[in-house]
Amino acid sequence: MTTRGTPVERSEFLLRAVDLSAGHGRKTVLEGVNLSIRPGEFWFFLGTNAQGKSTLLNTLLGVLPKKGGAIETGRGLDRAAIGYVPQRCDLAPNLPTTAHEFVSLGLVGLAVDRAERDVRVRDALAEVGLGGLERKSYWAMSGGQRQRVLVARALARRPRLLCVDEPMNNLDLVTERNLLSLLARQNRDEGLTVVFVTHDVSVAAHFATHVALVHGRAADVGPKAQLLKPDLLERAYGAPVTIVPLVGMEPARPAPIGATV
């Protein structure tokens, strides 16, 4: 397991943090974070509210400036190769928008012509189970459908790395499970690398290959089996944590034998 202050050395990676400090404004939230995200892995950033999970993700993506240390990208991982699913929609609700138009926003900044754009939008909506609904109003969709459109917007980029920031807030159980199953299929069948921010340990226990357990201005980092232990979870969450099996969910992508970070 790689923990506080231990540098990461791996030859193959998509995104790497070396002795990273992160925060917002003048406040430093995390210090000495070392992690390396490799192709095909399913990472979960775990911890209680306000511990710095989203801050860590946004710093890795360059949305927030780092406070110290280094962030390195692997060969071929540029901005075009990263998809991002936010916690909520960032579009004004009084703006008439179809699902096609909304997903097309994910292609801003990419050099794709109109024909290719339409193909990508149709494919992305089909991947999330909304094929044929390109012309439906985004605002006329259910909450679960809108959440899937957010995922489609990110998938339209055909990313190598998909980052998902606490997307299950205010979702009902069925919608939450459908979203998780979708991401699991993308990771397992397409080899998509996923980073998922949540406080839900049971979800991470089912799907993760690797975990960053964020607490106390630091992050304990490693393969799931090494991090999701009662003593480490109690230290991070401030109370005993019970992991509830997710019965009937999509099978997760197995972690590589001897996986490290």
N, C-alpha and C positions, 0 to 999 in steps of 0.2 A: 504493500500500500504506500502511496505517496501522500505525505501529510505536510504539515506546516513547515515551510522553510527548506524543503528538500527539492532541489532542482530536477527538472524532467529532462531526460535525454532519450529521444526516439528519432530514428531516421525517417520514418514515414508518419506524416501527420497532416491534417487539414488546417487545424488552428491550435496554437500553443500559447500558453501564458507562462512567463518566467519571472518569478518573484514579483508578481503583479500587485499593485495597490490600486484600489478603486474607491470612488465616492462621487459626491455631487456637491457643487458649490465649494465651500471651504471644508466640508466635512469628509473625512476619510472613513469609509465603512468597512473595507477589507484590506488586509495587508498580507504580503508574502504568499500569494496564491500561485501554485504551480500545477498545471494540468496540460494534457496533450490529447486532443480529440482526433481519432483516426477514422479512416473510411469504414462505413458500415456499422459504427457503434451507435448505441442509443443511450445518451446521457440524460440524467436527471439532476437538476440543481434543486436540492431540498433544504428546508429549514422553516422556521417560524416566520411570521410576518415581520417585515422591517429589518431583517438580518442581512439583506444585500443580495438576494438571489437574482432579482431583475437587474440590479446595479451591475453585478458581475457579467451577466449576459450582454447588457448594453455597452459595457466597457470593451468586452471582447469584440463586439461588432463595430466599435468606433463611434457609436451614438454618443457616448460619454467619453471625455478625455481621460486617459489613465493618469493616476496620481504618481505612479512610479513603476519600475520594472519594464518588461518588454512583452509585446504581443507579436507573434510571428504567424504568417500564413504559409501553408504548404503550396507546392507547385500546382498551379491551375485554379487555386481558390481566390478569385477576385470577387468584386461586389456582385457581378452578374451571376455568380454561382451560389449565392446565398439567398434563401427564401426566409421570410419573417412573418410570423403570425402573432399579432398583438393581442392584448387582453380584450380589447373591445374595438368596435368600428371607429375609424378616425374620419368619417365622412359626415357632413352636415345632413341631418335627417330630412330637411326640407328641400333637398336637391334630388329631383327625379332621376333615378339611376336603375338601369337594368342589370341583371346578373352579368351579362356580357360586358357591359361598360365597367362594372366594378372590377371584375377579374382582369380586364385590360389594363387597369392601373398598375398591376404588378409588373407590367412590361415596360414601364417608363424607364428610359435610359438605356434600353437594349436596342441593338441594331437589328430589328426585325421588320419586314415589310407587312403590309396589311393582310395579305394572304396567310403568311406565317403566323401573324398575330391571331387571326381567326381560328386557325388550326390549334394553336396552343390553348386558347380560351376554351374551345369545345372539348379538347382532350382533358383539360384540368377539371372542368365541370363534370365530365363523365367519370373521372377518377374518384370524385367525392360523392358520386351517386346522384348527380343533378343534371345528367345529360338530357337535352331537349328543353331545358328551362332557361336558355340563354336570354330570351326576351322578357322573362318575367321580372316584375319590379322587385328590386332588392328589398324594399321596405314592406312589400306584401308577403314576404316569406316568413316562415316561422323562425323563432330564435335559433333552433337547431340548424335549419337550412342556411341562415345567415352566417352561422359559425363555420359551416362547411364551405361557404363561398369565400370566407376569409382564408381558409386553407387553400382553396383553388387559386386564389390570387397569388399566393406564394408558390404553389406548384407550377403555375404557368411559366415561371422563370426556368423551369427544369433544373432546379438547384442540385448541387452536390451536398449542401448542408442546409437543413431546415431547422430554424430556431422558433420555438413555440413558447410564448410567455404567458403562463397561467391562463389558458384559454377556457377553463371549465367554470369560471365564476358565473353564477346565476344560470347554469345549465341544469336541466333535469337529469335524472339518472340515465334514462334511455339515450338522450342526446350525448351525454358525457361518454357513455360506453361506445356509441357509434363513432365518435371522434377518435377515441383511443384505438379502436379496431382499425380505423382507416390509417392512422399513423403506423400501427404495428405492421399492416400489410405493406405499406410503402418501405418500411425499414427491412422487413423480412424478404419480400419478393423483389423489390427494386434495388435493394442495397443502399437506400437513402440514409445518410447520417442525420441523426435527429438530436437536438438539444431541447429538453422540455423542462420548464420551470414550474414547480408546484410545491405545495406543502404536504401532499398526500403520499405518505410512505407506502401504503398498500399498492398504489398504482406503480410506483417505482419498483417495488419488490417483484411485480409481475413482468414488467416490460424492460427494465433497465439492463444494460450491460455494465454501465459505469455510473458512479454517483459522485457529485460534489456536495458534501454535507456542510452547509454554511451556518456558522455560529461564532459568536465572540470575536468578530473582526478577522476571522480566518476561515479556511475551507479545508476539511479533510477530504481527500480525493483518492479514488481507487475503484477497482472492480466491485460490483454490487455485493458479492458474497463477503467481501472484507469490510464493507462499510455498514451494512444493515444488520448490525448486531445490537442486542439490547442495551449494553452499557454505552455505546457510542450514540445511539438514538436518544437515550435518556439525557445524556449530557447536552445534546444539541437542542432537544425540545423542552428540557426542564421538567420532564415527567416521564414515567414509563410509557412506551409506545407499543400498541398491539398491531401487528400486521395481519390484516384480514384477507384471506385468499379471494381472488376475483374469479368466481366460478362462472364458466360459460364464456369467458373472454377469448379473444384471438390469442393463439399461441405466440409467445414472444420469440424473437431471434435469439438463439443461444449465444452466450458469451464465448469467445474463443478460448480454447483450453490454454490455461496459463496466462490469461490476459493480464496485462499490466498497463500502467500509464507512464 
